[in-house]
Amino acid sequence: MADIRPERVLSDLRTLAQFGAYKSGVHRPTLSEPDIAARRWFAGRLCAAGLDASIDGIANILGKSPAPGRKVLAGSHLESQNYAGWLDGPLGCVYALEAARAIAEDHATRHLGVDVAVFCDEEAHFGSFLGSRSFIGLVEESAIDGAVNPATGMSMREALKVPGWSGRPRFMIDPTRYAAFFEAHIEQGDALESLGLKIGVVTAIVAIWQYRLTVTGEQNHAGTTSMARRRDAGRELVRLLAAIDARFPAICGPRTVWTTGRIDLDPGAKSIIPGRAEALFQLRDADPAVLDRLDRELNALVERAHAQGVCQLALERISASTPALMDERLQAALAHAAEARAPGKHTRLPSGAGHDAQWLARKLPAAMMFVPSIGGISHHWTENTSDADIALGAQVFTDAIVDVLQG
């Protein structure tokens, strides 16, 4: 069996954490100076491992194995959320690199190959999964032309020109080359830690359904307008959100989550009754039947509030993705590897967050594996995982890939 080198895994992860270091985490937005430097460094590590590595016209990195035998594709992303954690994304990239190295170094497996992919902009600074969607042929040049980072105002085309990657051809997946796609990630939740477990075998990546709730009332003076006469859009929106929270627990699934991520009041002044209110609302679940049920109920709640209240309410579904099921055979390979290395310390669970694997699953059998997040924290600079759990995860990940390659 191909044995990983824990010190090499940890060293690579800690080196990556220096690119855009912020407190105990990183600030490495897509195509920022530290992200560009991290991509160049990682491509160099792939080359040092004997892979033929390059960076394409959307900043994806692909390292191709020279091994003559069966191959898998593995990887994740390198950029971070703003002022966030050091493992979200890089863990999966380094695990893929280490699997490629360990397999190539073992006499019994050196004829097998792991290609390593690093996908650009999983964290959506310019768009939505632009790198992995590009890799499977779902991004037109016009989408790159229109991609802009709202935080900086810089277009993706301009950002790609800085390192000289603009105009390069984009990598496109060759499904005939690969037996499977593997991605590893920190859990970004507390299920594993709370149960004392070490490995999570992902069953599905949830769908995310996005909505815009709009309430139209009447803007008026906050001091002179009686409560009976008011058509307060903000108050009606809050009442609707409270009704959703009261109703959904009775009809949701065991892992359904919903979030009001943003509320805007117009004009948003302390002494003016808002005449318009808007909320961005989100549902996540891996079961299409649950999502359909909640969607119907959400529409019913809005219609009821519109009919019974003093304001006009409207609901717009902005987007609705499809749950991505992970391949059962690959789940079994991960579970078998986890049982061998950490008996009784693994479980199967869905991913509540989106990942590049959900797009690769459209072209290849796909698998995801989680390691624990300390305190369930992610998307924050205090995000962390113990060295022992990182090392164990790297070995289980590599074992499962070997199992699939030899199958």
N, C-alpha and C positions, 0 to 999 in steps of 0.2 A: 504494500500500500504506500502511496506517495505521502511522505511526512512533510508537513509544513514547518517552517522555521518561525516560531513566535516572535523572536527578537527582530527578525526582518520585517514582519508584518507591522509590529508596533513602531519600528523606526520609520517606515514609510508613512504611516499615519501621522506621526508626530512631525515629520518634515512637512507634509502637506498642511498641517495646522499652522505653520509659520507664514504661509501665504495669506495675508490679510488677517493676521492674528488680532483678536479683540478679547481682552480679558482672558477667560479660559476657553473661549470659542473662536469663531472667525467671522469676519465680514468680507465676503467674497462674491459679490453679485456677478452675474453672467457678463463676461467680456470686460470686466473691470481690469485694471492693471494687475492686481494679485491673481485674478482668475486666469488671465493670459499666461502669467508666469507659471502658475500651477499646471496648466495644460502642457506647456513646453517641458516642464520638469518631468511630468508623468509620461509623456511620450518618450522622453529619454530613458526612463526606467523600463519601458516596454522594449525599447531597442536593446538595452543592456541585458534583458532577459532572453534575447534571441528572436524577438518578434519583429516583423516588418511593420513599423508603426509610422503613421502620418496623421495630419490634421486636415480636415476637408473644408469646404466652402461655407459650412454653417458651424464650424468649430467643434464638430464631432471628432473624436480620436478613435482610430481603429488599429489594433495591433494584431497582425495575422501570423499564426503559427506555421513554421515550415514542416511540421510533422506530417508524415505520409498517411497516417491512419485517420480514423473517425475524429470529428471535432465537435465541440460545443462552443457556443458564444456565451460570454458572461460579462457583466459590467453594471454600471450605474451612472452617477453624475458627480461632478467635482464642485460646481458652484454652490453657494450657500444662500439661505435666506439672509435678510439683513440682520447683522449683529446676532448671529445664531450659533449653532453647534458645530463641532469639529468632525463629527462622525456621520451626519446625515448626508449620504451620498458617497463620500470618500471611502467609507468602510467597504461598500460593495465593489468599488473600483480596485482597492488594494486586495480584497479577497480574490477577485478574478485574476489579478496579476500573480498573486501567490499560488493559486491553483495552477496557473500556466507554468510557473517556475518549478513547483514541486513535482508536477507530472513529468516535466521534461528532465528533471534530475534523477528520477527513479528509473532504474534499468528496466523494470517490468512494464512501465507505462510510457516510456519516452517516445514510442511510436504514435501515441495519441496526442491530440492537440486541443488547446484552448485559445480561441481568439478573444481578445479583450476589447470591449467597446466602452467609451465614455461619451455619454450623450449630453448635448448642450441644452441648457435652459430648462431643465426639469422643474426648476423653482420658479419659472414663469416671470422672469424680469422683462422679457420682450414678448412672450406669447404663452402658448400652452403646449408643453412637451414638444417644442419645435424640433429638437434633435432626434428623439426617437421616432417621431412622426415622419421626419424627413427620411430617416433610415429605411422606413418601410414604404416610402413612396407617397406619402399623404400631404406633402408640403410643396406647393407650387412656388416658383420664383416670385410671383406677385405677393405671396404671403410674407416672404422675407423683405421685399421692398416696403411693405406696409408696417413691419414690426418696429415698434418704438418703445424704448424704456421710459415709462411715465415719470420715473423719479429723476431722470437726468435730461430727458428730452432728446437723447441721442438715438438715432435710428440704428437698427441692427447692421445695415449696410455700412454706415459710418464706423461703427464699433469693430466690424470685421476688417476694415481697412487698416486699423492701427497695427495689428500684428502681421498684416500682409496676407490674410486668408480670404479676403473678398475676391470673388471671381474663380476660386478653385472649384473643381467638380465636387459634387456631394457624393458621399458613400451611399450605396444602395445594397440592401441585403440580398444575399444569394441563399435562399432557403435550402437549396440542394447541398450546400456545404456543411450544414449543421444538423446534429441530432436533437438539439434542444437549446433553450436560452435559460440561464440561471442568473438571478439577482439576489444579493444579500443586503440587509438593511437593519439598522436599529429598529426596535419595535415602534418607538414613538408613543408608547402607552405603558400602562403598568400591569398588564395581564400576566406576563411572564414573571416579573419580579414578585407580584403579590401572591403567586402560586408556588414560588420557589423553584421555577423552571428555568432552563438554560437555552432551549431552542424552540422557536416557533416555526412550524411548517404552514405556510400560507395556503389556504384553500381557494380564496378568491379575493380580488381587489374590488372594492365597492364601486358602485356607480355613484356619481354626484349629480344631483338635479338642482339647478339654480333658478331662482325666481326673483322677480321685482314686484313688490307690493306698493301700490300707489293709493294715497288718500287725498281727495280734493275737498277742501272745506271753504272757509271764508276768512281771509286775513282781516284782523280788526284790532282795536285798542284793548290792551290787557287790563286796563283799569276801569274802563267805562262800559264795557260790554258785559251784560249780566250773564250768569252761568246758564240760565234757561235759554238765552238767545244764541249762545255761542255755537259755531260750527268749527270746532277745534280739530284740525286734521291730525295733530300730534297725539291728542288724547285718544282719538278713534283708532289710530295705528297701535298704540300701546294696548288698548283693549283687545284688539284683534290678536296681537301676539300672545297675550295672556290666555285667550280662548284656545289658541293653538297648543300652548303648553298644557292646558287642562285636558284637552281631548286626545292628543297624540299618544300618551302612555298606554291608553286602553287598546289601541289598534296597531301599534308599531311592532317591529320584530325585536328579538332579544338584544341585537346589537345596533339598532337604528339610532342615529344621532341627527339632530337638526340644530341649526345655528342661525341667528340673526347677526350677520357680520357687520352691518352698517345701517345706520339710521340718519337720514337727513331731514331737517325741518326748514321750511322756507317761509319767511326770510331768515329765521334763526336768530332773532333778536329777543332780548330778555323782556321787553315790554310790548311785544306784538304777538297776538294769537296766530299761530302758523296756519296759513291758508293751504299749504300743501305739505305732505309728508311722504317719504319714500323709505323703504327698507329693502335690503338685499338679504334674501332668505335661502337657506340651503338644506337639502336632505341628503343623507348618505345611507345606503344599505346594499348588501350583496344579493338580495332577493328581489327580482323584478315584480313579483306579486305584492310584496310589501310596499314598494315604491308606488305602484299603481294605486293601491288602496289609500295611501297617504296623500297622493296627488288628488284623488277624487274628494277626499275629506277637506283638503286645503281649499279647493275650489268651492265646496259647499259652505265652509266657514266664511269665506270672503263674500259669497252671494248673500248669506244670511245677514252679515254685518252691513252690507250695502242696503239691503231691504229694510232693516230695522233701525239703522242709525241715522244721523243727521248729515253725513258726508257721503260722497261718492267714492266707492272703493273699486279697485281693479287689480287683477293678478295677471302677470306675464311670466310664462316659463321661458327663461333665457337659453337654457341648455339642459340636455338630459343625456348623460353618457350611459353606456351599457356595462354591467358587471363583467369583469374578466375572470373566467375560471382558470385556475392553475391546473396543469396536467396531472391526472391521478397517478400515473406511473412515476412521474418525477417527484410527486409528494411522497410516494412510498420509498423512493430512493433516499430522500432526505430523512424520513422517519427512521429508516433502517440504519443510516449512518449515525443519527443522533442516539439511537438506542445502544449502538455499539460503543460510543464514546461517553455517553452520559445516560445510563440506564434509568428509565422512569422519569427523566427530567425534560421531556419534550411534549408538545401538544400541537394540535392543528387549530388554526384560527384564521378568520378573514382579516384582511388589511383594511383599516378604516381610512387610510390615506391613499392617494394616487401614486403610482410609480411607473417608471418606463416599461416595466414588465407587462403592464396592461396593453401596451401598444405592440410589443414584440409578440405577445400571445396571438395576435392576428395572423402571424406568419409562421410561427414555430411553436411546438410544445414548450410551455414556459413554467418556471418554478421560482418561488420566492422563499427566502428563509430569514427569520428574525432572530436577533440576539437581544437580551434585556436592555432597557433604558433605565438607568438609575433614577428612581423617583418618578418614572413615567414621563420625564421631561424631554421635549424636543422643540425645535424652532426657538431656542433660547440659548444664550452663551453658557449656561450651566449644564447643558446636555452632556451626558457622560455614560460610559459603559466600562466595567472593570477590565483590567488587562487580561485576567484569567478567562473572562467570558468572551473577549475578543479573540483570544488564541483558540479557545475551544470551538467557537463558531467558524473560524478559518479552516480548522481541520475537518469538521463535519461537512462544510461546504465542498471542500476538495474531495473528500471521500465519496460524496454523492455524485459528483461529476465523474469520478473514476468509475463508479458503479454503472452509470449510464453509458459511458464510452465503451465499457467492456461488455455491455449487455447485447 
